[in-house]
Amino acid sequence: MKVDSGQLSLDALEEMKLIFQHHQGENEVHVVVVNGERERKLKLGPDYKVRQSAGLRSELEEMLRGDTAQAA
């Protein structure tokens, strides 16, 4: 998933954590944090593996609605 650094408040991170827990699975989560023209790729630990689904994508997009996030 790609997210602007301005979207990463503590509340947003906690909500993402809950979403990932709700969609537990076998797929690693990679977050690309965009700060201007810089990008940093973060690989989350094994506690945050997810099951890819339309529901996961929808929840992440809803959480970040109105910003420049891309759930993948």
Secondary structure, 3 states (H helix, E strand, C coil): CEEEHHHCCHHHHHHHHHHHHHCEEEECCEEEEEECCEEEEEECCHHHCECCCHHHHHHHHHHCCCCCCECC
